[in-house]
Amino acid sequence: MTFEQLFNLCVLFLVVIDPFGNAPMFASMARGGDAAWRRKMAYKGIAIAFAIMLVFAFTGDRLLTALGIAVPSFKIAGGVLLFLVALDMVFARHSGLRSTTDREDEEARHRADISVFPLAFPMLAGPAALTTILLTVAEARGHPSMFFAMLGILTLVMAFTLGCLLMAGGLMKLMGETGANVVDRLLGVLLAALAVQYVVDGMKASFGL
């Protein structure tokens, strides 16, 4: 696996897991809880999200085969989904693809444990992140080094995300809502380009271009 592929994969996971965007939302949902409770929610949420992602990483290839879905077809579908996520990021809006809906937000405010819902799913291990894992697993068929490189990068990104959640209050003071949106927009542009590339690659493979 080349350095460029590793870099692209790292950027992709950073974008779809979105630690900078999720930290402010976590800070908002955890407001009112003491420091120990916030740490517990962060650790537990990361652990559950990581477990969900690992399940998809190890079963994704079998899932696509069982459903009879060709890799090029999934690349096209995944590229379209990731492009919609990119639009959300560029326009700083929340459609439920990357974050919770208004009703889910309201439900989360009355929960004593936000680690499973909405933190682990859909905020961290959401549709975009799981789609990215399935796409990467599909590309890694017959290339164990690429698969384990993906797991290593995913682990690093999740560790970085944990750090962002633990420092959510400080990040909010440093970046503010506007700063977080600016970072999201920049990452959204990168994700849009990667999503289009997935669609182009899928079209080429499907039609032999």
C-alpha positions, 0 to 999 in steps of 0.5 A: 500500500503506497503512502498516497493510499494511506494518506487518502484513507486517513483523510477519509476516516477523519472526514467521515468519523469527524472528530472536530464536528462531533466534539462540539455536539458531544460537549452540548449533549454532556453539558450538566454532567460532571467530569467523571461522567463525561469521561465515562461516556466518551470512553464507552462511546468510542469503545462501542463505535469501534466494536461496530466498525470492527464487525463491519470490517471483518464481515463486510466482504462476506456481507457483500458476497451474500447479498450478491452485490458487486464491488463496482456497484457498491463503489457507486452507491457508496460514492453517492452516499459519501457525496451527500455527507460532503454536502452536509459538511460544506453547507454546515447542516445536519440531515441525520447522515452524520449526526442526530435529528432534532427528535433524536437530540431531544431524546438524548437530552433525557438519557442518563447514558448517551454512549450507545445512542446517539454517540456511538451510533449514529454520530461516530459509527454512522452510515458514512463511516460504515460505508467507508469501511465496507468500500475499503474492505471490498478494495482490499480483497486479496490484499491483507496488507491493505486490510490491516493498514486500514485497521491501523489507521482506523484505530489511530483515528478513533484514538484521536477522536477520543482525545477530541471528545475528552477535550471537547470543552477546551476545543469549543473554547478554542475553535468555537462553533464557527471554527468547527464549521470552517474545518468541517467545510474544508474536510467536506470539499476533500470528501466530495472529491474522494466520493466522486472518485469512488463513483468514477472508479465504479463506473469504469469497472462496471462498464469496462471503460 
